[in-house]
């Protein structure tokens, strides 16, 4: 599971249709979680950029945490228009 979106890093590098993967999910209590997002040129390469510590609500009776993390990312401005891949 990943999101796909063209991004430009703060250093000016543009990656067309980059893959963005959620990793290292940490659940804090029963209502919150944190996770990292790593951006790859394709699904196999070493990440060229990482975003740390996205925070979002966690619903213990909802979808699995990974699914919840991706759904949260789609609501963030930097991932607007991203597609599932």
Buried (B, 14 or more C-beta within 10 A) or exposed (E): EBBBBEBEEEEEEEBEEBBBBBEEBEBEEEEEBBBBBBBBBEEEEEBBBEBEEBEBEBEEEEEEBBEBBBEBBBEEEEBEEBEEE
